[in-house]
Amino acid sequence: MESVNAATIRARMLDVVAAVPEGRVATYGDIARLAGFPRHSRQVGVALREPGNEVPWHRIVNHEGRISRRGLDGSDELQRYLLEAEGVAFDAEGRIALRQYRWEMAR
C-alpha cells in the first residue's frame, strides 16, 4: 500500500462521508473501510471534528447505531434532530435500526 499521511487519510474519509445520502447513516468503521483504511475508524471522528468541512457529519453513528457522545456542547441533540428531520427513526434506547437505515454502499 502506498504511504499516505494523516491529512490524506482524513481527506479520503471526508470524501466518503460526503457521499452518504440523506435519510441514511454509516458507521465510523464503514467510512474507514470504504476510504481504504479499515483499521482507522477513530480517524473518522478526528476528520469530522476538523473545522471547515462541509460534509453531512450527522449521518455517521457508532457500530451500535447510536450517536457517539461528544460532550456538553449540544451536538448530540443536534445530530438526532438532523437525522430525524431526514426521516431516520430512533428506538426507545436511542438506537437507529442499521438494517433499515444503513447506507447501501456501507453494507
MARPAVEX-402850 format. One line per 2 residues: for each residue x negated, y, z of N, C-alpha, C. Coordinates in Angstrom, 2 decimals. Last residue first. Layout:
N
X Y Z X Y Z X Y Z  ...
//
This chain:
107
22.82 -1.54 3.43 23.14 -2.92 3.85 22.13 -3.91 3.34  22.35 0.93 2.40 21.64 0.58 3.63 21.89 -0.86 4.06
24.04 1.32 0.30 22.61 1.17 -0.01 21.82 0.69 1.21  26.48 1.76 1.68 26.26 0.51 0.93 24.78 0.28 0.62
26.55 2.99 4.95 26.28 3.29 3.55 25.89 2.00 2.83  28.98 1.90 7.23 27.57 1.91 6.83 27.47 2.12 5.33
31.63 1.64 7.95 31.15 2.97 7.58 29.69 3.02 7.14  32.20 -1.10 8.50 33.13 -0.28 7.74 32.49 0.98 7.18
30.11 -2.07 9.97 30.61 -2.88 8.85 31.53 -2.06 7.95  29.89 -0.19 12.02 28.92 -0.17 10.92 29.38 -1.00 9.73
32.04 1.62 13.63 32.04 0.28 13.04 31.12 0.29 11.82  30.54 3.49 16.18 31.07 3.50 14.82 31.01 2.07 14.31
31.30 4.01 19.65 30.58 3.34 18.56 31.32 3.52 17.24  32.55 4.85 21.96 31.73 5.80 21.22 30.91 5.19 20.11
34.31 3.15 23.12 32.97 3.21 23.72 32.03 4.15 22.97  36.54 3.29 21.49 36.64 3.83 22.84 35.29 3.95 23.55
35.06 4.09 18.24 35.90 3.30 19.14 35.87 3.93 20.54  35.38 6.56 15.68 34.64 6.01 16.81 35.59 5.16 17.64
35.38 7.09 12.12 36.07 6.88 13.40 35.13 6.25 14.42  34.93 9.50 9.66 34.29 8.40 10.38 34.94 8.30 11.76
35.85 11.73 8.30 36.68 10.54 8.33 36.08 9.34 9.03  34.49 14.03 8.55 34.28 13.30 7.29 35.08 12.00 7.26
35.08 14.74 11.12 35.60 15.60 10.05 35.45 14.95 8.68  33.54 12.86 12.45 34.99 12.71 12.47 35.64 13.57 11.39
31.00 14.01 11.95 31.34 12.68 11.42 32.85 12.48 11.39  31.23 16.44 13.34 30.97 16.44 11.90 31.33 15.10 11.28
31.66 15.50 16.00 32.64 16.36 15.34 32.47 16.31 13.82  29.23 14.14 16.46 30.50 13.41 16.47 31.58 14.21 15.74
27.47 16.32 16.31 27.33 15.19 15.40 28.64 14.41 15.33  28.36 17.90 18.45 28.44 18.42 17.08 28.36 17.27 16.08
27.70 16.29 20.60 29.11 16.58 20.34 29.31 17.09 18.92  24.92 16.39 20.28 25.62 15.10 20.31 27.09 15.30 19.97
24.19 19.04 20.51 24.12 18.43 19.19 24.82 17.07 19.14  24.10 20.26 22.98 25.40 20.15 22.33 25.37 19.46 20.98
21.75 20.25 24.42 21.98 21.36 23.51 23.31 21.29 22.76  20.77 18.33 26.14 21.89 19.15 26.59 22.24 20.28 25.64
19.90 15.39 24.27 19.71 16.34 25.36 20.96 17.16 25.62  20.31 13.39 22.46 19.22 14.31 22.21 18.97 15.28 23.36
21.34 10.06 21.97 21.35 11.24 22.84 20.10 12.09 22.61  22.61 8.89 18.96 21.48 8.88 19.89 21.47 10.18 20.67
25.73 7.49 18.47 24.95 8.71 18.36 23.83 8.62 19.38  25.88 4.04 17.40 26.11 5.13 18.36 25.28 6.35 18.00
25.36 1.71 16.14 26.44 2.53 15.62 26.81 3.67 16.55  23.15 0.44 17.00 24.41 0.00 17.60 25.61 0.77 17.05
21.05 1.75 15.83 21.39 0.42 15.32 22.67 -0.16 15.92  22.15 5.25 15.64 21.27 4.16 16.05 21.81 2.80 15.58
22.66 7.31 12.67 23.00 6.82 14.01 22.07 5.68 14.39  23.15 9.95 10.50 22.18 8.95 10.95 22.47 8.61 12.41
24.67 12.07 9.77 25.08 10.76 9.26 24.14 9.63 9.69  23.56 14.44 10.56 24.62 13.88 11.40 25.07 12.50 10.96
21.87 15.31 8.57 21.30 14.65 9.74 22.35 13.92 10.57  21.91 15.88 5.60 23.04 15.53 6.47 22.59 14.69 7.67
19.37 18.47 5.27 19.90 17.13 4.99 21.05 16.83 5.94  17.49 20.62 5.13 18.92 20.79 4.82 19.53 19.45 4.42
15.04 21.67 7.40 15.51 20.67 6.45 17.03 20.80 6.32  14.36 23.64 9.29 14.41 24.00 7.88 14.88 22.92 6.93
12.46 21.82 11.74 13.29 22.96 11.31 13.26 23.15 9.80  12.75 18.39 12.44 11.94 19.46 11.88 12.83 20.60 11.41
14.36 16.31 13.17 14.23 17.42 14.12 13.43 18.59 13.55  14.06 14.43 11.18 15.35 15.12 11.30 15.29 16.31 12.24
11.48 13.48 11.69 11.76 14.23 10.46 13.05 15.02 10.57  11.92 12.13 14.10 10.97 13.25 14.04 11.27 14.12 12.83
13.69 10.13 13.24 14.11 11.13 14.22 13.22 12.35 14.23  11.91 8.76 11.57 13.14 9.35 11.01 13.65 10.43 11.95
10.02 7.71 13.23 9.64 8.86 12.42 10.84 9.52 11.75  11.25 5.46 14.19 11.14 6.63 15.08 10.75 7.88 14.32
10.90 3.63 12.11 12.23 4.22 12.33 12.18 5.42 13.27  8.78 2.27 10.79 8.63 3.66 11.23 9.96 4.34 11.52
8.74 -0.07 9.42 8.34 -0.12 10.84 8.20 1.28 11.43  9.40 0.41 6.73 10.35 -0.27 7.61 9.98 -0.30 9.09
9.07 2.45 4.56 8.30 2.38 5.79 9.13 1.71 6.89  10.64 3.01 2.40 9.43 2.23 2.17 8.55 2.08 3.40
13.05 4.14 2.70 11.97 5.06 2.33 10.66 4.32 2.07  14.51 1.99 3.61 14.77 2.47 2.25 13.70 3.45 1.76
13.45 1.85 6.25 13.29 0.74 5.29 13.46 1.23 3.86  14.28 4.31 7.37 12.86 3.96 7.30 12.61 2.88 6.26
17.07 4.01 7.14 16.39 5.09 6.44 14.91 4.78 6.29  17.55 1.80 8.81 17.93 1.76 7.39 17.13 2.79 6.60
16.69 2.81 11.29 15.97 1.72 10.65 16.28 1.59 9.18  18.68 4.68 11.79 17.30 5.13 11.66 16.47 4.07 10.96
21.53 3.82 9.72 20.76 3.79 10.96 19.36 4.35 10.70  24.12 5.77 8.20 22.99 4.84 8.09 22.27 4.88 9.42
27.52 6.34 7.14 26.40 6.50 8.05 25.31 5.50 7.69  29.98 8.25 5.32 29.16 7.05 5.53 28.06 7.37 6.51
31.15 10.65 4.76 32.01 9.57 5.25 31.29 8.26 5.48  28.98 11.51 2.10 29.98 11.94 3.08 30.86 10.75 3.47
26.03 9.45 1.56 27.24 10.19 1.16 28.16 10.54 2.34  22.64 9.93 1.66 23.74 9.29 2.40 25.02 10.09 2.13
20.59 11.37 0.50 21.43 10.56 -0.38 22.61 9.90 0.34  19.13 12.52 2.52 19.90 13.41 1.64 20.86 12.64 0.74
17.74 10.32 3.48 18.84 10.88 4.28 19.73 11.75 3.40  15.80 10.13 1.45 16.79 9.06 1.62 17.99 9.58 2.41
14.37 12.49 1.88 14.98 12.24 0.57 16.07 11.17 0.67  13.43 12.03 4.45 14.44 13.07 4.25 15.11 12.93 2.89
11.52 10.05 3.85 12.68 9.74 4.70 13.79 10.76 4.52  9.69 11.51 2.39 10.40 10.40 1.75 11.65 10.02 2.54
8.83 13.26 4.42 9.48 13.80 3.21 10.26 12.70 2.49  7.61 11.49 6.21 8.82 12.21 6.61 9.55 12.78 5.41
5.43 10.67 4.61 6.39 9.70 5.12 7.70 10.40 5.47  4.12 13.11 4.28 4.65 12.40 3.11 5.70 11.38 3.53
3.35 13.64 6.90 4.23 14.59 6.21 4.87 13.93 4.98  1.58 11.55 7.47 2.87 11.63 8.17 3.84 12.56 7.46
0.13 10.30 4.38 0.10 10.99 5.67 1.51 11.10 6.24  -0.80 7.14 2.96 0.02 8.35 2.97 -0.05 8.99 4.35
-2.33 4.91 0.84 -2.47 5.63 2.09 -1.67 6.93 1.99  -0.45 2.25 -0.70 -1.20 3.49 -0.76 -1.27 4.15 0.62
-0.84 -1.18 0.00 0.00 0.00 0.00 -0.88 1.24 0.00
//
